[in-house]
């Protein structure tokens, strides 16, 4: 057997190796894995500045961790030849080296380069250094849970170590941006509703990866919110539109599309059915799709296939009217776990000419700056007790609960709950758009719906991800033009919320 970086050689055949990064991408999208391996590079989009920033931040954080003096390591990062690195890593494990950095391990087609291999319990545990949080969720009184895309990477390392006879057990560690060691028990059930373990999920992902690598399977693409950051976005969207793929329907994801595909395979086909023909005793013939969901998807398919379709109300709504309205949006850097901007557009008497934008921006990345911006924003939102506050999704409330816990001297937990009392503060997305409206669009994001209503952002690349990348540049360069770009984007987000509210109000008349 021979080996070349990224490829396993079996006889005269050369197949791509299955790596931790391949499995990481597969969890996000199997189609991306196939296109990365076999697609035409000329069809790729440019890598987004945000993704480039993530790579740079990850590399920088890893360097900072190693330079901190927290670890004494055998450093193999300078050994670029794959075979030589593998040999040195095996030698180091045979002599029980306490901590190995950037060692390369391989078994058959599986290849891993864990950030750290730590000797414990007579063998080795893989550790990956991540510039993000080690768990997902953990907000609104829910425990955080392992991230599947992190778990499959750790599981691959453990699998290789097992095959080599050096595994300390089916667990690994994520060393996250907060400096915490988050232990991933790969054998534990993921939850009462998900009896599969992370190891089971890894085995399923590995099987899929092997099928893609050997070209025995060609996975279908699917439209999802994460697609816009992928370098295959333009190519995939063009194919999905040409195929009239069911995932063009809002909230109809890959799993539901696959459950329906053998019977109903396009948006046009779904628009043409009678939903009742697929419902019996209150249940549909499609796994995971309830009767009401099928009717909703059918209605959305009809909107997408009707060139004259207009948005409409599907349920009565009562939208409060107040003399003063606040349209509210925040910007957060999740990698720094730092809220850097609270933006508010204030309107009086329903007159757009009275609008003014108020921004509470952190001039630096210190806790004092974050606390001050939070405090000023709270004071402003409470300055007019009768004002209605509009925001889009529960993110703002989640972050404000988190900021209150971080800075309890600013306000109490009860004051945050009073601020977000639904009688006064309305989540336009969850409380209005998803419950009471339908739109002839492929998703229900604020960007899509406001643009449908004719609103235009001043920036040619408006997104929360872009704002995070701009803030990272602001931190490094203190360029006033970058700060202005962040503020303009946030103001436009606030105004887009107002545009959408006014548009929905028109539907009610």
C-alpha positions as CSV (number, residue, x, y, z in Angstrom):
1,X,0.0,0.0,0.0
2,X,1.2,3.5,-0.8
3,X,0.0,6.9,0.3
4,X,-0.2,10.4,-1.1
5,X,-1.7,13.3,0.7
6,X,-5.5,13.2,0.5
7,X,-5.6,10.0,-1.5
8,X,-5.4,6.3,-0.7
9,X,-3.7,4.1,-3.2
10,X,-5.1,0.6,-3.6
11,X,-3.1,-1.3,-6.3
12,X,-3.2,0.9,-9.3
13,X,-6.4,2.7,-8.3
14,X,-6.3,6.0,-6.5
15,X,-9.3,7.1,-4.4
16,X,-9.7,10.2,-2.2
17,X,-9.0,9.5,1.4
18,X,-11.8,10.0,4.0
19,X,-10.6,12.8,6.3
20,X,-12.1,14.6,9.3
21,X,-12.7,17.7,7.2
22,X,-14.5,15.7,4.6
23,X,-16.9,14.3,7.2
24,X,-17.3,17.8,8.7
25,X,-18.5,19.0,5.3
26,X,-20.6,16.0,4.7
27,X,-22.7,16.7,7.9
28,X,-23.3,20.2,6.4
29,X,-24.1,18.9,2.9
30,X,-23.2,15.6,1.1
31,X,-23.4,17.3,-2.3
32,X,-20.6,19.7,-1.3
33,X,-18.4,16.7,-0.6
34,X,-19.1,15.2,-4.1
35,X,-18.5,18.6,-5.8
36,X,-15.3,19.2,-3.8
37,X,-14.0,15.8,-4.9
38,X,-15.2,15.6,-8.5
39,X,-16.7,19.0,-9.5
40,X,-15.4,21.4,-12.1
41,X,-13.3,24.0,-10.2
42,X,-14.2,26.6,-12.8
43,X,-17.8,26.4,-11.5
44,X,-16.9,27.3,-7.9
45,X,-17.8,30.7,-6.5
46,X,-15.1,32.8,-4.8
47,X,-14.6,31.9,-1.1
48,X,-16.5,34.4,0.9
49,X,-14.6,36.8,3.1
50,X,-16.5,35.5,6.1
51,X,-15.3,31.9,5.4
52,X,-11.8,33.1,4.9
53,X,-12.0,34.9,8.2
54,X,-13.1,31.7,9.9
55,X,-10.1,29.9,8.6
56,X,-7.8,32.6,9.7
57,X,-9.4,32.9,13.1
58,X,-9.2,29.2,13.6
59,X,-5.5,29.1,12.7
60,X,-4.8,32.2,14.9
61,X,-6.6,30.7,17.9
62,X,-4.8,27.4,17.6
63,X,-1.5,29.3,17.5
64,X,-2.5,31.4,20.6
65,X,-3.4,28.2,22.5
66,X,0.0,26.7,21.8
67,X,1.8,29.9,22.6
68,X,0.0,30.3,25.9
69,X,2.3,27.9,27.7
70,X,-0.7,25.8,28.7
71,X,0.6,22.8,26.9
72,X,4.0,21.2,26.4
73,X,3.9,19.3,23.1
74,X,5.9,17.3,20.7
75,X,5.3,19.6,17.6
76,X,5.1,17.7,14.3
77,X,3.5,20.6,12.4
78,X,6.8,21.3,10.5
79,X,6.8,17.8,9.1
80,X,5.0,18.3,5.8
81,X,5.8,14.9,4.1
82,X,2.7,12.8,4.9
83,X,4.5,9.4,5.2
84,X,7.2,10.8,7.4
85,X,4.7,12.6,9.7
86,X,2.8,9.3,10.0
87,X,6.0,7.4,10.9
88,X,7.0,10.0,13.5
89,X,3.5,10.0,15.0
90,X,3.4,6.2,15.4
91,X,6.9,6.3,17.0
92,X,5.8,9.0,19.4
93,X,2.7,7.0,20.4
94,X,4.8,3.8,20.9
95,X,7.0,5.6,23.4
96,X,3.9,7.1,25.1
97,X,4.7,10.8,24.3
98,X,2.5,12.8,26.7
99,X,1.1,15.3,24.1
100,X,1.5,15.3,20.3
101,X,0.7,18.3,18.1
102,X,-0.3,18.0,14.4
103,X,0.5,14.3,14.2
104,X,-0.9,12.4,11.3
105,X,-2.7,9.0,11.7
106,X,-4.0,6.7,9.1
107,X,-5.8,3.3,8.8
108,X,-6.8,2.1,5.4
109,X,-8.7,4.9,3.7
110,X,-9.2,6.9,6.9
111,X,-6.8,9.8,7.5
112,X,-6.7,12.2,10.4
113,X,-4.6,15.1,11.7
114,X,-6.0,15.8,15.2
115,X,-4.7,19.0,16.7
116,X,-3.6,17.2,19.8
117,X,-3.2,13.6,20.8
118,X,-3.0,13.2,24.6
119,X,-1.7,10.2,26.4
120,X,-4.2,9.1,29.1
121,X,-5.4,5.7,30.4
122,X,-2.5,4.0,28.7
123,X,-3.5,5.2,25.2
124,X,-4.5,8.3,23.3
125,X,-7.4,10.7,23.2
126,X,-7.9,13.1,20.3
127,X,-8.3,16.8,21.0
128,X,-9.4,19.4,18.4
129,X,-8.9,23.1,19.1
130,X,-11.9,25.2,17.8
131,X,-12.4,28.9,17.6
132,X,-16.1,28.5,18.3
133,X,-18.1,27.2,21.3
134,X,-17.7,23.5,22.0
135,X,-21.4,22.9,22.2
136,X,-24.5,24.2,20.4
137,X,-27.7,25.5,22.0
138,X,-27.5,26.0,25.7
139,X,-29.7,29.1,25.6
140,X,-33.1,29.6,27.1
141,X,-32.4,27.2,29.9
142,X,-31.6,24.3,27.7
143,X,-28.3,22.3,28.1
144,X,-25.8,22.6,25.3
145,X,-25.3,19.6,23.1
146,X,-22.4,18.3,21.1
147,X,-22.0,19.6,17.6
148,X,-22.4,16.8,15.1
149,X,-19.9,18.2,12.7
150,X,-17.3,18.3,15.5
151,X,-18.3,14.8,16.8
152,X,-17.7,13.1,13.4
153,X,-14.2,14.5,13.3
154,X,-13.4,13.3,16.7
155,X,-15.0,9.9,15.9
156,X,-12.8,9.5,12.8
157,X,-9.7,10.1,14.9
158,X,-10.9,7.5,17.5
159,X,-11.7,5.0,14.7
160,X,-8.2,5.3,13.3
161,X,-6.6,5.1,16.8
162,X,-8.7,1.9,17.5
163,X,-7.5,0.3,14.3
164,X,-3.9,1.2,15.2
165,X,-4.4,-0.1,18.8
166,X,-3.8,3.3,20.5
167,X,-7.3,4.4,21.5
168,X,-8.1,5.4,25.1
169,X,-11.8,4.9,24.4
170,X,-14.7,6.2,22.3
171,X,-14.5,9.8,23.4
172,X,-12.7,12.9,22.4
173,X,-12.3,16.5,23.5
174,X,-13.0,19.9,22.0
175,X,-10.9,22.7,23.3
176,X,-13.1,25.7,22.5
177,X,-12.8,29.4,22.2
178,X,-13.6,29.9,25.9
179,X,-10.7,27.7,26.9
180,X,-13.0,24.9,28.1
181,X,-12.3,21.2,27.5
182,X,-15.7,19.8,26.3
183,X,-15.7,16.0,26.5
184,X,-17.6,14.3,23.7
185,X,-18.8,10.8,24.8
186,X,-19.3,9.2,21.4
187,X,-21.2,6.2,22.8
188,X,-24.0,8.1,24.7
189,X,-27.5,8.4,23.2
190,X,-28.0,11.9,21.9
191,X,-31.3,12.3,23.7
192,X,-34.6,10.7,24.6
193,X,-35.9,11.5,21.1
194,X,-32.7,10.5,19.4
195,X,-31.5,7.1,20.7
196,X,-28.7,7.0,18.2
197,X,-25.2,7.7,19.6
198,X,-22.7,10.1,18.1
199,X,-20.7,6.9,17.1
200,X,-23.8,5.6,15.3
201,X,-24.0,9.0,13.5
202,X,-20.4,8.7,12.6
203,X,-20.8,5.2,11.2
204,X,-23.7,6.4,9.0
205,X,-21.7,9.4,7.8
206,X,-18.7,7.2,7.1
207,X,-20.8,4.8,5.0
208,X,-22.2,7.8,3.0
209,X,-18.7,9.2,2.6
210,X,-17.4,5.8,1.3
211,X,-20.2,5.6,-1.2
212,X,-19.5,9.1,-2.5
213,X,-15.8,8.6,-2.7
214,X,-16.2,5.4,-4.7
215,X,-18.8,7.1,-6.9
216,X,-21.5,4.6,-6.0
217,X,-23.8,7.4,-4.8
218,X,-24.4,10.8,-6.2
219,X,-26.2,12.8,-3.5
220,X,-28.8,15.4,-4.4
221,X,-28.3,19.0,-3.4
222,X,-30.8,20.8,-1.2
223,X,-31.5,24.4,-0.6
224,X,-30.8,25.5,3.0
225,X,-29.9,28.7,4.9
226,X,-26.3,27.6,5.2
227,X,-25.9,27.3,1.4
228,X,-25.1,31.0,0.8
229,X,-21.7,30.6,2.4
230,X,-20.7,27.6,0.2
231,X,-18.5,28.1,-2.8
232,X,-20.8,25.9,-4.8
233,X,-23.9,28.0,-4.1
234,X,-24.4,29.4,-7.6
235,X,-23.9,26.0,-9.2
236,X,-26.2,24.2,-6.9
237,X,-29.0,26.8,-7.0
238,X,-28.9,26.7,-10.8
239,X,-29.3,22.9,-10.8
240,X,-32.1,23.0,-8.1
241,X,-34.0,25.6,-10.1
242,X,-33.6,23.6,-13.3
243,X,-34.8,20.5,-11.5
244,X,-37.7,22.4,-9.8
245,X,-36.5,20.8,-6.6
246,X,-38.9,20.5,-3.7
247,X,-36.4,22.2,-1.3
248,X,-37.1,25.5,-3.1
249,X,-40.2,25.5,-0.9
250,X,-39.6,27.3,2.4
251,X,-38.9,25.0,5.3
252,X,-39.1,21.9,3.1
253,X,-35.7,20.4,3.7
254,X,-33.6,17.5,2.5
255,X,-35.2,14.9,4.7
256,X,-38.8,15.8,3.8
257,X,-37.9,16.1,0.1
258,X,-36.3,12.6,0.1
259,X,-39.4,11.2,1.9
260,X,-41.7,12.6,-0.8
261,X,-39.5,12.3,-3.9
262,X,-40.6,8.9,-5.2
263,X,-44.2,10.1,-5.3
264,X,-43.9,13.8,-5.8
265,X,-40.6,15.0,-7.2
266,X,-41.0,18.7,-8.2
267,X,-42.6,21.9,-6.9
268,X,-44.9,21.8,-10.0
269,X,-46.0,18.3,-9.2
270,X,-46.7,19.2,-5.6
271,X,-48.7,22.3,-6.7
272,X,-50.9,20.0,-8.9
273,X,-51.9,17.5,-6.3
274,X,-55.0,17.3,-4.0
275,X,-53.4,17.0,-0.6
276,X,-56.4,15.1,0.7
277,X,-55.6,12.3,-1.6
278,X,-52.4,11.7,0.5
279,X,-54.1,11.9,3.9
280,X,-55.7,9.1,5.7
281,X,-57.0,9.2,9.2
282,X,-55.3,12.5,9.8
283,X,-51.9,11.2,8.7
284,X,-50.1,11.5,5.3
285,X,-48.3,8.7,3.4
286,X,-45.0,10.6,3.8
287,X,-42.8,9.8,6.8
288,X,-42.3,12.9,9.0
289,X,-44.9,15.0,7.2
290,X,-48.1,15.7,9.0
291,X,-51.4,16.6,7.3
292,X,-51.2,20.3,8.1
293,X,-47.6,20.5,6.9
294,X,-48.4,18.8,3.7
295,X,-51.2,21.4,3.1
296,X,-48.8,24.2,3.9
297,X,-46.2,22.9,1.5
298,X,-48.9,22.5,-1.2
299,X,-50.0,26.1,-0.7
300,X,-46.4,27.3,-1.0
301,X,-45.8,25.2,-4.1
302,X,-48.9,26.8,-5.7
303,X,-47.5,30.3,-4.9
304,X,-44.1,29.4,-6.4
305,X,-45.6,28.1,-9.6
306,X,-48.1,31.0,-10.1
307,X,-46.4,33.9,-12.0
308,X,-49.1,36.3,-10.7
309,X,-48.9,35.1,-7.1
310,X,-49.1,37.6,-4.3
311,X,-48.5,37.2,-0.5
312,X,-51.6,36.7,1.6
313,X,-52.8,36.2,5.2
314,X,-53.7,32.7,6.1
315,X,-54.9,33.7,9.6
316,X,-56.3,36.8,11.2
317,X,-53.7,39.1,12.9
318,X,-53.9,42.0,15.3
319,X,-50.9,44.3,14.9
320,X,-50.5,46.9,17.7
321,X,-50.3,50.5,16.7
322,X,-48.4,53.0,18.8
323,X,-47.3,56.6,18.5
324,X,-43.7,55.5,18.8
325,X,-42.3,52.4,17.2
326,X,-38.8,50.9,17.6
327,X,-37.4,48.6,15.0
328,X,-34.6,46.7,16.7
329,X,-31.6,44.6,15.5
330,X,-28.3,43.5,17.1
331,X,-25.0,42.3,15.7
332,X,-23.0,39.6,17.5
333,X,-19.6,38.0,16.8
334,X,-20.2,34.4,17.9
335,X,-16.6,33.5,17.8
336,X,-15.6,36.2,20.3
337,X,-19.0,35.7,22.0
338,X,-19.3,39.5,21.9
339,X,-22.3,41.8,21.1
340,X,-20.8,44.7,19.2
341,X,-23.9,46.7,18.0
342,X,-27.4,47.4,19.1
343,X,-29.4,49.3,16.4
344,X,-32.8,50.9,16.6
345,X,-34.8,52.8,14.0
346,X,-37.4,55.0,15.7
347,X,-40.6,56.1,13.9
348,X,-43.3,58.4,15.2
349,X,-46.9,58.6,14.1
350,X,-46.4,56.0,11.4
351,X,-44.6,58.7,9.3
352,X,-41.4,57.4,7.7
353,X,-40.1,60.9,7.4
354,X,-39.7,61.0,11.2
355,X,-37.4,57.9,11.2
356,X,-34.1,58.2,12.9
357,X,-31.4,55.6,13.5
358,X,-29.8,55.2,16.9
359,X,-26.8,53.0,17.3
360,X,-24.9,51.7,20.4
361,X,-21.6,50.5,19.0
362,X,-18.7,49.1,21.0
363,X,-15.5,51.1,20.0
364,X,-13.4,48.2,21.4
365,X,-13.8,44.6,22.3
366,X,-13.6,45.0,26.1
367,X,-16.3,43.8,28.5
368,X,-16.7,47.4,29.6
369,X,-17.6,48.4,26.1
370,X,-20.0,45.5,25.7
371,X,-21.7,46.3,29.0
372,X,-22.0,50.0,28.2
373,X,-23.6,49.4,24.8
374,X,-26.0,46.9,26.4
375,X,-26.9,49.4,29.2
376,X,-27.4,52.3,26.8
377,X,-29.6,50.2,24.5
378,X,-31.8,49.0,27.4
379,X,-32.2,52.5,28.6
380,X,-33.2,53.7,25.1
381,X,-35.7,50.9,24.6
382,X,-37.3,51.7,28.0
383,X,-37.3,55.5,27.4
384,X,-40.7,55.4,25.8
385,X,-42.8,52.8,27.9
386,X,-45.7,52.9,25.4
387,X,-43.5,52.2,22.3
388,X,-44.0,49.0,20.4
389,X,-40.7,47.2,19.7
390,X,-40.4,45.1,16.5
391,X,-37.6,42.6,15.9
392,X,-37.1,39.5,13.6
393,X,-36.6,36.1,15.3
394,X,-35.9,35.2,18.9
395,X,-32.2,35.9,18.6
396,X,-32.4,39.4,20.2
397,X,-34.2,38.0,23.3
398,X,-31.8,35.1,23.6
399,X,-28.8,37.4,23.5
400,X,-30.3,39.9,25.9
401,X,-30.9,37.2,28.4
402,X,-27.3,36.2,28.0
403,X,-26.1,39.7,28.4
404,X,-28.2,40.2,31.5
405,X,-26.6,37.1,33.1
406,X,-23.2,38.5,32.2
407,X,-23.9,42.0,33.4
408,X,-26.5,41.7,36.2
409,X,-25.8,45.2,37.5
410,X,-27.3,46.6,34.3
411,X,-30.8,45.1,34.9
412,X,-32.5,42.2,36.4
413,X,-33.7,39.0,34.6
414,X,-37.3,40.1,35.3
415,X,-36.6,43.4,33.5
416,X,-35.5,41.5,30.4
417,X,-38.7,39.5,30.5
418,X,-40.7,42.7,30.9
419,X,-38.9,44.3,28.0
420,X,-39.7,41.3,25.8
421,X,-43.3,41.0,27.0
422,X,-45.2,40.0,23.7
423,X,-47.8,42.5,24.5
424,X,-45.3,45.2,23.7
425,X,-42.4,43.6,21.9
426,X,-43.2,41.5,18.9
427,X,-41.1,38.9,17.1
428,X,-42.3,39.6,13.6
429,X,-40.9,36.3,12.2
430,X,-42.2,33.8,14.7
431,X,-45.4,35.7,15.9
432,X,-46.6,37.0,12.5
433,X,-44.8,35.9,9.4
434,X,-44.7,32.1,10.0
435,X,-48.1,32.0,11.8
436,X,-50.2,34.2,9.6
437,X,-48.7,34.8,6.2
438,X,-47.6,33.1,3.0
439,X,-45.1,34.5,0.4
440,X,-44.2,33.5,-3.2
441,X,-40.5,33.2,-2.1
442,X,-38.0,30.4,-1.5
443,X,-37.5,31.4,2.1
444,X,-38.9,33.7,4.8
445,X,-35.7,35.5,5.8
446,X,-35.9,39.3,6.4
447,X,-33.6,39.8,3.4
448,X,-35.8,37.9,1.0
449,X,-39.2,39.3,2.2
450,X,-38.0,42.9,2.4
451,X,-36.4,42.7,-1.1
452,X,-39.7,41.2,-2.4
453,X,-41.4,44.3,-1.1
454,X,-38.9,46.5,-3.0
455,X,-36.5,47.3,-0.2
456,X,-32.8,47.5,-1.2
457,X,-29.8,47.3,1.2
458,X,-27.1,49.8,0.5
459,X,-24.4,47.2,0.7
460,X,-23.9,44.8,-2.2
461,X,-23.2,41.9,0.2
462,X,-25.6,42.3,3.0
463,X,-25.6,39.5,5.6
464,X,-25.0,38.9,9.2
465,X,-21.9,36.8,8.3
466,X,-20.5,39.7,6.3
467,X,-21.1,42.0,9.3
468,X,-19.1,39.7,11.5
469,X,-16.2,39.7,9.0
470,X,-16.4,43.6,8.9
471,X,-16.2,43.7,12.6
472,X,-13.2,41.5,12.6
473,X,-11.5,44.0,10.2
474,X,-12.6,46.9,12.5
475,X,-10.9,45.1,15.4
476,X,-7.7,44.7,13.5
477,X,-7.6,48.0,11.5
478,X,-9.9,50.6,13.2
479,X,-10.9,51.8,9.7
480,X,-13.8,54.3,10.0
481,X,-15.1,53.2,6.6
482,X,-15.5,49.6,7.9
483,X,-17.4,50.9,11.0
484,X,-19.6,53.0,8.7
485,X,-20.4,49.8,6.6
486,X,-21.4,47.9,9.8
487,X,-23.7,50.7,10.9
488,X,-25.3,51.2,7.5
489,X,-25.9,47.4,7.3
490,X,-27.6,47.3,10.7
491,X,-29.7,50.4,9.9
492,X,-30.9,48.8,6.7
493,X,-31.8,45.7,8.7
494,X,-33.9,47.8,11.1
495,X,-35.6,49.6,8.2
496,X,-36.2,46.3,6.4
497,X,-38.2,45.2,9.5
498,X,-40.3,48.3,9.2
499,X,-40.8,47.7,5.5
500,X,-42.0,44.2,6.2
501,X,-44.3,45.3,9.0
502,X,-45.9,47.9,6.7
503,X,-46.2,45.3,3.9
504,X,-48.0,42.9,6.3
505,X,-50.3,45.6,7.4
506,X,-51.3,46.2,3.8
507,X,-52.2,42.5,3.5
508,X,-54.7,43.0,6.3
509,X,-56.7,45.6,4.3
